[in-house]
């Protein structure tokens, strides 16, 4: 079981990314999702090159109750994974018995406490080592879909404009509609037929247009609980965890701690390490629970990771 080390020398930015932790006091064994989250944090803490940012892509909790956030916060107190921590909001984080606004405020309160931030919205950006990290979030209850609104979409456009062509990393809990095998990969039974199911929803085309109008954009999502899928799955069934469209790289992460389906590797504990260099971006799947890099699922060009030169 090895410590994380960059693929090349002189990495400018290192980020660890996980999704769908689903911390839940009503889980049959609540310590199970807590264990996976804690292991991923401790794995990053042991990295040979310090991690600059630890990112989650939503559904840190299964429901945004105070007790669930207390359990999540307890996990983060057990390790120091990175200089920066950012928690993207997910649809489950905004579900609760006391109404959307109360749950939204609870997400902001706990997220700010865990991350040391002062966000007032579910959407925000930070520049880390000169690179934009952009986080999208719901502005109202939209069920399983996203609802971003025109103000946030205009803000996303400005943020990517400011990136000036340098690699920019956008995190949204939901993927663009119809990617990564959606809608049929939305559940185990492959019964979904609505083209929007499992994706952003009605605003997907607008987000897509903004992303594709910029160079070197990397878009990360979770939500679908699909396992790690590589070149073999792409050839056989037409979808993968890593896809590219008109210069935009789309990456869908497995659930860290809540089970996966439709994957070449359905293990829990999987996330990715982003490594940015002067001339390329490397995205390497890692099983944070087993402390190993992916070696068996070929992601791109016969390699178990994604490597893309910067235009």
MONORNOR-V729006 format. One record per helix or strand. SS is the DSSP state (@ for helix, = for strand). FROM is the first residue (numbers start at 1). TO is the last residue. Records with the same first field share a line. If there is no record, write none. Layout:
# MONORNOR-V729006
SS = FROM-TO ; FROM-TO
This chain:
# MONORNOR-V729006
= = 13-18 ; 23-23 ; 53-57 ; 61-61 ; 84-88 ; 124-128 ; 131-135 ; 168-171 ; 175-175 ; 199-199 ; 217-221 ; 226-226 ; 228-228 ; 242-245 ; 248-252 ; 261-261 ; 265-265 ; 270-276 ; 280-287 ; 292-293 ; 300-300 ; 303-303 ; 306-309
@ = 31-45 ; 66-76 ; 92-94 ; 100-115 ; 149-163 ; 184-186 ; 204-212 ; 231-237
